[in-house]
Amino acid sequence: MVTGVSRDAGARCARRLADDPSIGTVLGIDVVPPRAELGRVRFVRADIRNPVIAKVIAAEGVDTVVHTGVVATPGSAGGRSSMKEINVIGTMQLLAACQKAPGVAKLVVKSSTTVYGAGPRDPAMFTEEMAPRAIHQTGLSKDAVEVEGYVRGFARRRPDVCVSTLRMANWIGPKTNSPITRYFAMPVVPTVFGYDARLQFLHEDDGVAAIHHATVNDLPGTFNLAGDGILSLSQAIRRLGRPTLRVPSFTAASTAAVVRRARLADFSPDQITFLTYGRAVDTTRMRTEFGFEPEYTTAAAFDDFRNSLGPGAVTKASSLLAAGLGALRG
């Protein structure tokens, strides 16, 4: 059973699992039908926030649950309160349903390196054992910390279940539509003056392959996943060949509001912090214990995304953005 199949990442993971002849049946769960074609995946309309999800698991004889239903931005969820309900309350209900289901033997959770937060005192590389140094009181980073806490509690209560938590760097690629890809697709890319964030990416194909790898193998534990290497924000923007507009840090929140009004991207406070300080994770365990090697490096993943973009032509939206940011700088 794969959650969150109305979004691209969940749908792609479900299709990949359904294409595996060693897997009998794949159920796709979400509150709305997926826009993408699911192939052999059988869609079941259900809300993981509702205890009825336990009946679905029991009735279908689910033995493996792949949880990809965490939402990254409030805009895509209908507001911050809805985002928290989906991410935290939905995960709680899903884990409660799994706990009651004796047939569930494996749980794979698509988490994020956002769990480490981002700040000026961060280490050069976060390992899986490290605690976050700076976490926002709202947004995806806070939700990720809570979700992983509930997952660890479930693992203690059900030691017979193989639990794999995959802390993935930002997915990027031609088909990925996310806050970070929308940011880099803007005709004029705003940056925070005096900072050059360190970035890691995971190609969308590698992300799908990693979830498949965790599903078909018994690999309990928590793992950082990212492509080799690091790009600075300035290096990434130079690869795009697009102009930048440097803004003071105290106007970052106002800049994000201008971007939202222009409908170019949906930035939350923790995403602004990430694009200020960046974040890097150690992926040694990914290779030595998880047994996975991404096909794309961070730079190659970004280049594949870059090649899918059209020329940075000035549109009405970009004109609005430039005017708004110019006013802020003034």
C-alpha positions, 0 to 999 in steps of 0.5 A: 500500500502506497500513500500519497499517490495523488502527488507525482512522487507517490504515483511514480513510486507506486507504478515502479512497485507495480511493475515489479513482478515479485510484488502481487498487488499494489494499492494506491491511497489518497483522498483525491484521484491521481492525475497521473496514470497509475498502470497496474496500481489499484486506487483506493480513495481513503483518508489516512487521517481517518481511522477507517484506514485500518479497515482498508489495511485489514480488508486488503491484507496489506503486508507492506506500507510505503508512506509518501504522503507528507506534504511539503508546503502549506499552499499544496495542502490548503493551508498550514493547519491542513498541512499539519493534519495530513503530515502529523495526524495522518501519520499517527492514524496510519501508524495506529492502523499498522500497529493493529494489523498483524499482517503488516511486516514492513514500513517504508517512510519517505522522510526528508533531510529537512528533519535536520533544519538549517542554520549558521551552527550546522556541522559540515555534514549531518550524520543520521545520529545527529540531532537538528541544531535549528528547527522552525516552530512551524513548517515541514522541518517541524512536521518531519521531526514529529513524523519520525518521532512517531515512526520510532515509537511504532518501531519500538511497539512493533519490533517484528516490523521492518521499518526503513526511514529514508531521509532524502535530499530535495528531489530534482529532475524534469518531472519534479514540481516542488518549491525548490524546482519552482524557485530555480525555474524563476526568470529572476532568482532572488538570493540572500545577500552575503550567503551562499547555501550548500545544496544537495539533490537526489534525482527523481529517478534515484528517489523512486529507485531507493524506495523500491530498493527499501520495499523489496529488501529488509533494510531496517534503520534510518538513512540519509540519501543524496547524490554525490557532491555539493553545489553552492547556490551561486554555482547552481544559478550560474549553471542555469544562466539566469540573473540573480537579485540579492536581497538583504536577509531582513527582507527575505520574508517579504521577498517570499510574499512577493514570490507567492503573489506572483504565483511563481513559488510557495515558500515557507519560513523553513525553506527560506532558511534553507536557501540562506544557510543550506544543508549537507548530509553524510551518505556513508550509511546509504552505501555501506548499510542500505546498499544503494548508489544513486545513478546521478550526482548532485551536479548531474541531477541538477543539470538534468533538471536544467536541461528541461527548462526553457529559456528564462524569458521575461513574462508578466509574472517575472515583471511583477517579481522584479518590480516587487523585489526592486521595491523591497531593495529600495 
